[in-house]
Amino acid sequence: MREAGELDVKGRRVLVRADLNVPLDGETITDDGRIRASLPTIRDLAERGARVVVCAHLGRPKGTVTPKYSLKPVARRLEELYGSPVLFATDVVGESAADLVHNLQDGQVALLENLRFEPGEESKDDAVRGAFAEKLAALAELYVGDGFGAVHRKHASVYDVPRLLPHAAGGLVLAEVTVLKRLTEEPERPYVVVLGGAKVSDKLGVIANLLGKVDRLLIGGGMAYTFLKAQGHEVGRSLLQEDQLDQVRGFLDEAAKRNVELVLPVDVLAATHFAEDAPHEVVEATAIPADREGLDIGPRTRELFAAKLADARTVFWNGPMGVFEFDAFAGGTRAVAEALAGSEAFTVVGGGDSAAAVRRLGLPEDGFSHISTGGGASLEYLEGKTLPGLAALED
């Protein structure tokens, strides 16, 4: 994969596909981690005299101009963090974008409006997607793929545009791939994977692939209740995917055959209902009352998981242990994060809610070896899938 640093960019228009898909509360960005992660590549290109044209998506506007998904607040924050002006186009490939790009000077940075305002960006029709890609490619002379959080999508800006322009991978993508190769090719052992989050179905592929690679698998979050149910335990009104029970039983059997230690919660915080102030109590994970739902792992499980991480040399963590957005149910996620932060292992936080939790809980990011910017992309890589955006950059 060619590196962006190898490109001769001085005086040339460089289209940078970044991942600026940040959470918003109105026009307030609640977590700017992805913007900060995109800055080194943008800054490097600009300092080398490129005319930098950044493109990115936000949310799911489904091919229509939707004001609440405008990248304007992102442009403001990018400018603040960058410390120099960031020009903003009010469209993607229209008059505003064309004028802005045409008038860019060496070292200047511009951001186009939300790519997903254009139906061609996500189209399943190759011709429609390709036609939009041609318009986007026409704005630049070179392409740098640096939006790791989108490389698992066969979208115009990720897959088609690099086929139309001389291209290279940005520093963020290169760093992510290096880390993921370390997790999949020759991880130092013991290798422990911690999975949480709401649904087992989101993690089926990664669990299946990891069972042949890991030494220990810790399961928490909402997905743990499907595992507990598969073992024959009652889970009350906890999150449950009945249609995944047979698959999960298969995982349990396969883990036993492969000598993979699969660790489930031994106690949970069981609440009367899903709310921040819901009354709750600690109960055995194998005896959750019929009128309660588990919203976090309990204190004994936190200690158990920390102990199972203590001797690890490689750890990958994806998915919170509970409803970390509610302070009362954030303790399990904090316990896992603190165990990783205090570890001497190579520790990787697999993007998405896990990365958001680290920042929300105020934990120092340098306490982890790597915090990924792409939850879904990281998981699909670990599943062994070919990621379209990476394949395009390798061509």
C-alpha positions in Angstrom: 0.0 0.0 0.0 1.5 3.3 -1.1 2.0 5.9 1.7 0.8 9.5 1.4 4.3 10.7 2.3 5.5 9.2 -1.0 3.3 11.5 -3.1 4.6 14.7 -4.6 1.8 17.0 -3.5 3.2 20.5 -3.8 0.8 22.7 -5.8 -1.6 19.8 -6.4 -5.2 19.3 -5.3 -5.3 16.3 -3.0 -8.7 14.8 -2.1 -8.5 13.3 1.4 -11.2 10.9 2.4 -11.4 11.4 6.2 -13.7 9.9 8.8 -15.3 12.9 10.6 -18.5 11.1 11.5 -18.7 12.5 15.1 -21.6 12.4 17.5 -23.6 15.7 17.7 -26.0 17.1 20.2 -27.7 19.7 18.0 -24.7 21.6 16.6 -22.4 20.6 19.6 -19.9 17.9 18.9 -19.8 15.6 22.0 -16.7 13.6 21.0 -14.1 15.1 18.6 -11.8 12.1 18.6 -12.2 11.3 15.0 -11.5 14.9 14.0 -8.3 15.0 16.1 -7.2 11.6 14.6 -7.6 13.0 11.0 -5.5 16.1 11.7 -1.9 14.7 11.3 -2.5 13.6 7.6 -4.3 16.9 6.7 -1.5 18.9 8.4 1.3 17.0 6.7 -0.2 17.4 3.3 -0.8 21.1 3.8 2.7 21.7 5.1 4.1 20.0 2.0 2.2 22.5 -0.2 -0.8 20.5 -1.1 -4.2 22.1 -1.8 -6.1 19.9 0.6 -9.8 19.0 -0.2 -11.3 17.0 2.6 -14.4 14.9 2.1 -16.3 12.9 4.8 -19.8 11.8 5.8 -21.9 12.4 8.9 -24.9 10.3 10.0 -27.4 8.7 7.6 -29.1 11.4 5.5 -29.8 8.7 2.8 -28.9 10.7 -0.2 -30.9 13.9 0.6 -29.7 17.3 1.9 -30.6 17.2 5.6 -29.5 20.3 7.6 -29.0 18.4 10.9 -26.4 16.3 9.2 -24.4 19.3 7.8 -20.7 19.1 8.3 -20.6 22.8 9.1 -20.1 22.3 12.9 -17.3 19.8 12.0 -15.6 22.4 9.8 -15.7 24.9 12.7 -14.1 22.3 15.1 -11.6 21.2 12.5 -10.5 24.8 12.1 -10.2 25.3 15.8 -8.0 22.2 16.2 -6.0 22.9 13.1 -5.3 26.4 14.1 -5.6 27.8 10.6 -8.6 28.6 8.3 -10.6 25.7 7.0 -12.8 26.7 4.0 -16.2 25.1 3.7 -18.2 24.2 0.6 -21.9 24.2 1.0 -22.3 21.3 -1.5 -20.3 18.2 -2.5 -19.7 18.4 -6.2 -21.7 21.5 -7.1 -20.9 25.1 -7.8 -19.7 25.9 -4.3 -17.3 23.0 -4.2 -16.0 23.7 -7.7 -15.4 27.4 -7.0 -13.7 26.7 -3.7 -11.4 24.1 -5.0 -10.5 26.1 -8.1 -9.4 29.0 -5.9 -7.5 27.0 -3.3 -3.9 28.0 -2.8 -0.9 25.9 -1.8 -1.2 24.8 1.8 -4.9 25.7 2.1 -7.5 23.3 3.5 -11.1 23.0 2.4 -13.9 20.7 3.6 -16.8 19.6 1.3 -20.3 19.2 2.6 -21.6 15.7 3.7 -20.8 13.1 1.0 -24.0 11.2 1.9 -26.1 14.2 0.8 -25.4 12.7 -2.7 -27.4 9.5 -3.6 -24.4 8.3 -5.6 -22.1 8.0 -2.6 -23.9 4.9 -1.2 -25.6 3.6 -4.3 -25.6 -0.1 -4.9 -25.8 0.6 -8.6 -22.2 0.6 -9.9 -23.1 3.0 -12.7 -24.8 5.6 -10.4 -22.0 5.3 -7.8 -19.3 5.5 -10.6 -20.9 8.7 -12.1 -20.7 10.4 -8.7 -17.2 9.2 -8.2 -16.1 10.8 -11.5 -17.5 14.2 -10.4 -15.7 13.9 -7.0 -12.4 12.8 -8.7 -12.6 15.7 -11.0 -12.1 18.1 -8.1 -8.6 16.7 -7.5 -5.4 15.3 -9.0 -4.4 12.9 -6.2 -6.4 10.9 -3.6 -5.4 10.0 0.0 -7.6 7.4 1.8 -7.5 8.2 5.5 -11.1 7.4 6.7 -10.5 4.1 8.3 -14.0 4.1 9.9 -15.4 3.8 6.3 -13.1 1.4 4.6 -15.5 -1.5 5.1 -18.0 0.3 2.9 -18.2 0.0 -0.9 -19.0 3.7 -1.3 -17.9 6.0 -4.1 -15.5 8.1 -2.1 -13.9 5.0 -0.5 -13.9 2.5 -3.3 -14.4 4.1 -6.7 -12.5 7.4 -6.5 -9.1 5.8 -5.7 -9.5 3.8 -8.9 -9.7 7.1 -10.9 -6.8 9.0 -9.3 -3.2 8.2 -8.3 -3.7 7.2 -4.7 -2.1 6.4 -1.3 -3.0 5.6 2.2 -2.9 8.3 4.9 -1.2 7.9 8.2 -4.3 7.0 10.1 -5.2 4.1 7.8 -1.6 2.8 7.8 -1.5 2.9 11.7 -4.8 1.0 11.9 -3.7 -1.7 9.5 -0.4 -2.2 11.3 -2.3 -2.7 14.6 -4.8 -5.1 13.1 -2.1 -7.1 11.5 -0.4 -7.4 14.9 -3.7 -8.7 16.3 -4.3 -11.3 13.6 -0.9 -12.5 12.4 1.4 -13.1 15.4 -0.1 -11.8 18.6 1.9 -12.1 21.8 0.2 -14.5 24.2 -1.9 -14.8 26.2 -4.2 -13.1 23.8 -7.4 -11.9 25.4 -10.4 -10.4 23.6 -13.2 -8.6 25.5 -16.5 -8.2 23.6 -19.5 -6.3 24.8 -22.2 -4.1 23.3 -25.9 -4.8 22.7 -26.2 -7.6 20.1 -24.5 -10.9 19.6 -25.5 -10.7 15.9 -23.1 -7.7 15.5 -20.2 -9.9 16.6 -21.0 -13.3 15.1 -18.3 -13.2 12.4 -15.6 -11.9 14.7 -16.3 -14.5 17.4 -16.3 -17.3 14.9 -12.9 -16.1 13.5 -11.3 -15.4 16.8 -12.1 -18.7 18.4 -9.2 -20.1 16.4 -6.8 -17.3 17.4 -7.4 -16.2 21.0 -6.6 -17.8 24.4 -9.4 -16.2 26.3 -12.7 -14.5 25.4 -14.6 -12.3 27.9 -18.2 -11.6 27.1 -20.1 -8.7 28.7 -22.7 -6.1 27.8 -26.1 -6.8 26.4 -24.8 -9.7 24.3 -23.8 -11.7 27.5 -27.5 -12.4 28.2 -27.9 -14.4 25.0 -24.9 -16.5 26.1 -26.3 -17.0 29.6 -29.7 -18.0 28.1 -27.9 -20.4 25.8 -26.4 -22.1 28.9 -30.0 -22.5 30.3 -30.2 -19.6 32.7 -33.1 -17.2 33.0 -32.3 -13.6 32.1 -35.5 -11.8 33.1 -36.2 -8.9 30.8 -32.6 -8.4 29.8 -31.6 -7.9 26.2 -31.9 -11.2 24.4 -31.6 -12.4 20.8 -33.6 -15.6 20.8 -32.8 -16.2 17.1 -29.0 -16.4 18.0 -29.3 -19.1 20.7 -28.3 -22.0 18.5 -25.4 -20.1 17.1 -24.2 -19.2 20.6 -24.5 -22.8 21.8 -22.2 -23.7 18.9 -19.7 -21.0 20.0 -19.7 -22.4 23.5 -19.0 -25.9 22.2 -16.4 -24.8 19.8 -14.6 -22.8 22.5 -14.5 -25.9 24.7 -13.1 -28.0 21.9 -10.4 -25.4 21.1 -9.4 -24.9 24.7 -10.4 -21.2 24.6 -11.5 -19.9 28.0 -14.8 -18.3 27.5 -15.7 -16.1 30.5 -19.2 -14.8 31.2 -20.5 -12.5 33.9 -21.1 -14.1 37.4 -23.2 -11.2 38.7 -25.0 -8.2 37.1 -26.7 -5.0 38.0 -30.4 -5.8 37.5 -32.7 -2.8 37.1 -36.5 -2.5 37.2 -36.5 -0.7 33.9 -34.2 1.0 31.4 -33.5 4.4 32.9 -30.6 6.3 34.4 -32.3 6.5 37.8 -33.9 3.0 37.7 -33.8 1.1 41.1 -31.4 -1.8 40.8 -29.6 -4.4 42.7 -26.7 -6.8 42.3 -27.9 -10.4 41.5 -26.3 -13.6 40.4 -26.0 -13.7 36.6 -27.6 -17.1 36.6 -30.6 -16.0 38.6 -31.9 -12.7 37.1 -35.4 -12.0 38.4 -38.2 -12.2 35.8 -39.1 -8.6 36.3 -35.5 -7.2 36.1 -33.1 -6.4 33.2 -29.3 -6.5 33.4 -27.8 -3.1 32.6 -24.2 -3.7 33.7 -21.8 -6.4 34.9 -21.6 -6.6 38.7 -18.7 -6.0 41.1 -17.6 -9.6 41.3 -17.5 -9.8 37.5 -15.5 -6.6 37.3 -12.9 -8.2 39.6 -13.1 -11.5 37.6 -12.6 -9.7 34.3 -9.7 -7.6 35.7 -8.0 -10.8 36.9 -8.5 -12.5 33.5 -6.8 -9.5 31.9 -3.9 -9.3 34.4 -1.6 -11.8 32.6 -2.5 -10.8 29.1 0.2 -9.7 26.6 -2.3 -8.7 23.8 -5.8 -7.4 24.4 -8.5 -6.3 21.9 -11.6 -4.7 23.4 -14.8 -3.9 21.5 -18.1 -3.0 23.2 -19.1 -1.6 26.6 -19.9 -3.8 29.5 -23.2 -2.0 30.3 -25.1 1.2 29.6 -22.1 3.4 30.2 -24.0 6.5 29.1 -25.9 6.2 32.5 -23.5 6.9 35.4 -25.1 4.2 37.6 -24.3 1.5 35.0 -20.9 2.7 33.8 -18.9 0.9 36.5 -18.3 -2.3 34.5 -17.0 -0.5 31.4 -14.8 1.7 33.6 -13.4 -1.4 35.3 -12.4 -3.0 32.0 -11.0 0.2 30.7 -8.9 0.8 33.8 -7.7 -2.8 33.8 -6.5 -2.3 30.2 -5.0 1.2 31.0 -3.0 -0.4 33.8 -1.8 -3.3 31.8 1.6 -3.8 30.3 0.0 -5.7 27.4 -0.4 -4.4 23.8 -4.0 -3.0 24.3 -6.3 -2.1 21.5 -9.6 -0.3 22.0 -11.7 -1.3 19.0 -13.4 2.0 18.2 -17.1 2.8 18.3 -18.7 2.9 21.7 -15.6 1.6 23.4 -13.5 4.6 22.3 -16.4 6.9 23.2 -16.6 5.3 26.6 -12.8 5.9 27.2 -13.2 9.6 26.5 -16.5 9.9 28.3 -15.1 8.3 31.5 -12.2 10.7 31.3 -9.5 8.1 31.1 -6.1 9.1 29.5 -6.0 7.9 25.9 -2.2 7.4 26.2 -3.0 4.6 28.7 -3.9 2.4 25.7 -1.5 1.2 23.0 -4.1 2.1 20.3 -7.6 3.5 20.2 -9.2 2.7 16.8 -11.3 5.2 14.9 -13.4 2.4 13.2 -15.5 0.0 15.2 -17.2 -1.7 12.3 -14.1 -1.7 10.1 -12.0 -3.2 12.9 -14.5 -6.0 13.5 -14.7 -6.8 9.8 -10.9 -6.9 9.5 -10.8 -9.3 12.5 -13.5 -11.4 10.8 -11.1 -11.9 7.9 -13.2 -10.0 5.4 -11.8 -8.0 2.5 -12.4 -4.4 3.1 -13.3 -2.5 -0.1 -11.5 0.7 0.9 -8.3 -1.1 1.7 -8.5 -3.2 -1.4 -8.8 0.0 -3.5 -5.8 1.5 -1.9 -3.7 -1.6 -2.5 -4.4 -1.7 -6.2 
